[in-house]
């Protein structure tokens, strides 16, 4: 690995990560904040690659850049525009900044001052296979608990976010009234024309 | 200068502090969640740095640990955003200092 290229990659990815994270603080629109978060996450994925953790980098891109940011954008778009304001900060910003400053000083001091011992030169190879094997050998119980946790979280999120039956009935009634007022579209009788669906099938196949 | 463990640790610490500040100072509940995500990512970055530069025995287990952290973070975001939606539906706001239902 060429030394100059490694330096360039590290410093540009570090700037991308910290810059994206800092822009979240000052961006006024919450959607822009999520876009900056995506940039920061991509920088972290690149940093994983410089640490030769290729599997974790791919997982980072798939889950954080792909799934979590889209989930956040959906949640923001399901609340109206007035709630997208990210510029407001709480009134106790001064004490918060003080606490953060103390944490920063102590963690930086520990990171720099500690003697971390000998640095290993060789990176782990064949990581995806090793992680998969240890997940179903050593860590089978946490793996199963994680599966149950994810299922419970998904079911819980759906149960929380779905509307009550009364709300849904009111919403459907208002929607129906709107459609009746227009008098042109009847949602029950709208059927896809068979020719169009066949055409889309052949398009998908090709 | 060789880029070593300390560089990644300092980067992780700075990222953690930025996320911590966002989580403490933002009014919007989704903004707070973004801060928490940044903190989790900073910890992951630190763990992966130890996996690369630390002892051989911990190289694999830290990576497995990071996989579990990512899974739990995904569950946390799903439930947190659903909670934000429910709070918005009931209180017409997701500002964390106006949801004072539990205030005595």
Interface residues (C-beta under 8 A of the other chain):
Chain A: X6 X7 X10 X14 X17 X18 X21 X22 X24 X25 X30 X33 X34 X37 X40 X41 X44 X47 X48 X51 X52 X53 X55 X56 X59 X60 X63 X64 X67 X68 X71 X72 X74 X75 X76 X78 X79 X83 X85 X86 X88 X89 X90 X91 X93 X96 X97 X99 X100 X103 X104 X107 X108 X111 X112 X116 X119 X120 X123 X124 X127 X130 X131 X134 X135 X138 X139 X142 X146 X149 X150 X152 X153 X154 X156 X157 X158 X160 X161 X163 X167
Chain B: X3 X4 X5 X6 X7 X8 X9 X10 X11 X12 X13 X14 X15 X16 X17 X18 X19 X20 X21 X22 X24 X25 X26 X27 X28 X30 X31 X33 X34 X35 X37 X38 X41 X44 X45 X48 X49 X51 X52 X53 X54 X55 X56 X59 X60 X61 X63 X64 X66 X67 X68 X70 X71 X72 X73 X74 X75 X76 X77 X78 X79 X81 X82 X83 X84 X85 X86 X88 X89 X93 X94 X95 X96 X97
